[in-house]
Amino acid sequence: MTTIAERAAVAAGRADTPVGPGEDAPPAEDYAPAPDPMADYEPGEDDPDMVPVHIAWLRVRKDVRAIAKGEQYNGGGTRFNFRGVDTVVNTFGPVTLKHGINIFPVGIEAEHRDTTTSKGNKMRECTVTVSWMVMGPKGDTLPTLLKTRGEALDSADKGTAKAQSVALRVLLLTGGLTPTHDKDPDASHVDRGEAPVRPAVQYLDEITHPQTSAGRLRQIHYELRQTNQLGVLLTNEVGDEERAGDLVVRIGKERAAGGAQ
């Protein structure tokens, strides 16, 4: 019979396991510490430094520094710059290899739904939530799994793969705090001034031109009223002075009457 103190000492590794009457002692290897997988490791010429994972990831960030928004989407009346999946992976891939960082997807939750584009094409929408494990050169990992989401549309069977690629891009850019080094849109300031007023005399040729439509004449009359120039005297087509507003109205009526004949 052993005492509580003796059993606690055995559990803590400070004493041999007690053996009762008629019992055989357990093999010594059952209590040997687990072998260190790096014990016989000999670094090669191109192998990464054996540093903790958080140090290796910091070195990755230092080498990547920034990724500019060098690609442009221009379609459907929308245009914007972005950092594509291939650009991000091509940047991070060699650097993570250099510093011994491995990134594994260890959990994927996917949601799918059928949808239709504005042109009536059938599409499959996929949204994924991916849990990532980031492992360092010594085999240690970051203390928590990192989760990112990605969305994608596809007309065939590639939606899930596309969504996972987007989730990987989000992980690398957010986990790497990767800046663009683009100019801040708030860095420049433009003071808007008043648009210069077009003098009434500059409308004269357009008013008297036979190809000026009735709609354009109405627009000219509106512009002259907005700038308080309806009463400005202009030299009409027969050499007489006529107020700008009256000139526009008269010519508009003459053309309307001529078109009705």
N, C-alpha and C positions, 0 to 999 in steps of 0.2 A: 504494500500500500504506500502510495506517495502522498506527500503533503501538497497543499495548494501552492505553497511557495516553490516547491520543486517543479510542479507542472508549469507554473508561470515562467520559471527559468528556462525550461526546455522550449516553451513556445517562443521565448525571446532569443533563443540560440545561445544561451549562456551555460547550458549544461547538456549532458547526453540524455537521450530519451530513456526514461526508466523502463526497465524490463521486469515484468512480474514473474512470479514462480512459473516455470515450465514454458516461458516465452523465449523466442529467439530475438536477438537484437536485430533491428532493421538495418538494411544495407546502408553503408556510409554515404553512397551517392544520392540517397533520397534526401539528404540534408545538405548536400553540397550547393553552393550558390550557382545560379544559372550562368552558363558561360557567356562571356562578353563577345558579341559577334564581331567587334572591331579589334579583338585582342591580337590577331595575327595579321592585321591589315598593314600593308606596305604601300604608301602612296606612290602612284605612278607620276610620270612627268607632267601630264595634263590634268591630273585629278584635282578636285577643288580642295580648299582648305577645310579641315575637319573642325568646323565651328558650329555653335548652336544654330538652330533653324532661324531664330529671329535676327541673328547677325548676318546670316547668309542672305535673308530676304532684304535686309537693309542694304547690303552690297548690290543686290539686283536693282533696287530703286536708284542707287547712286549712279549705276552705269546707264540705266534707261533714261533718266532725267526728264525727258519730255517727248510727247508724240503730237505733232501738229495735225490739225484737221485739214489734211491734204486732198481729200476726196470730196466730190460734189454730186449731190442729187439734184436733178433738174427734170421734173415731170409733173403732170397734173396741175400746172400752175404754181407749183411749189419749188423753191430752190434753197438749198442749205448745204453747208460744209459739214463733214463728219469724219470720224476715224473708223475705218472699216475693220472687220474681224481679222482679215488676212494681214493688214498692216500692223495691228496690235500684236498678233501672235508671232509674226515674223520679227518683231522688235524684241519681244520678251523671250522667245524660244532660245536663241543662242546665249543670252545672258543668264537665264536660269540654268542652262546646261553648264555654263562656266562656273557657277557658284554652287552647283550640286542641289538645286531646288527641284523637287518633283511635285506636281500638282495632279491629284487624282479626284475624279468625281465618285463619291461614295454613296450618294443617294439622289435619286431623281424622281420628282413628282410631276406628272404631266397631265394637262387638261386639254381636251380637243373639242372643237365645235365647227360645224359647217357654216360657211358664210358665202356671200355673193358680192362681187365687185360692182362698181357703179355701171359697168358695161354689161353686167349680167353673167359674168364668168363664175363658175363654181370654184370655191377655194376652201382649203382646210386650214383653220387657225389652230395653232398650238402655243400653249403657255407652259413653261417648265419652271420648277424651282429646284435648283441643283445645290447639293451640299458638297463642299470641296474640302479635301484634306491637303494641307501644305506640309511637305516633308523636307527636312534639311539633309545635308550630306552625312550626318552621323546617324540618321534614321529616326531622329526625334521630330515631333510635329508641333505645330502651333497648338496652343491649349484648347482651342475651340474650333469646331467646323465652321467654315464660312459659307453662307447661303446667298445665292444671287438668283434673279429671275430673268427669263428671256422670252420674247414673243416672236412669232414668225408666221407668215402665210405661205402656202404652197398649193399648187394645183395637183400635185402628185403625192409622193410619199416621202418628201424631204423636209416637211415642216418641223418634225421633232429634232432632227439633226441641226437645222438652222437655228432653232430656238436655243439649243444647248450651246451652239457657237456664240450666240449673242450673250448668254449667261457667262461664258468664259471671258468674253471681252469686258463685261461689267466687272468681273472679279479682278482682272488684271489692272484695269484703269482705276477702280476704286481702292483695291487693296494696295496698289502701288502709288496712290495719290499722284497720278501721272498728269502733269499740267500740259496745256497746249502751247504755251508761250505766245498765243495769239494776242493781238492788241485788245485791251479792254474797251468795249464799246462806250463806256462812260468816260474814257480818258480824253476824248475830244468833245468840245462844246461849240456849237454853232448858234449864233444869235440870228434869228430870223428878222429880216427887215421888211418894210412895206414894199409890195411890188410897184414898180414905176407905173404911173398913169399914162395910158396911150392917148396922145392928143387927138381931138376930134378930126383935125385936118388929115391925120393919117388914115382915117376911115374913108375919105372921100373917093379914092379910086375904087375901093371895094364896093361902096354903096352904088356908084354909077355904072359899074361893070355889068353888062347884060347877062352874064352867067351866074351872078350872085343869086342864090335861091331865096325864096320868101322866108324860109326858116332862119337863114343866116341874117337877113335884114331885121327880123324880130330880135335876134340875139344882139345885133349891133345897137338897136334902139335900147335894149335893156342895159348894155354896157355903158352907153352914153348917159342914161338916167342914173346909174349907180355912181358915176363920176361927176354928176352935175354939169354935163356938157350939152344937154339938149338945146340950150339957147345960144350956143356958140355959132357965129355966122360963118358960113362956108360959101365959096363960089361954086354955084351949081353948073350944070352942063351947058347952059346958055349964057354964062358969064354974069348972072345976077347973084346977089348975096341972099342967102336963105338960111334960116336956122337949121342946125343939124338934125334935130328931131323931126321938123316938118319935112325936110328933104327925104329922110328915110321913109316916113309914112306915105308921102306922095308917090315916090318911086315904087313902093310896095303895092299901092292901089293901082297904079298904071299897069304894072306887070300882071296883076291879078285880073284886071279888066281885059288886057290883051290876050291872056290865056283863055278867057271865057268866050271870046269871039270865034 
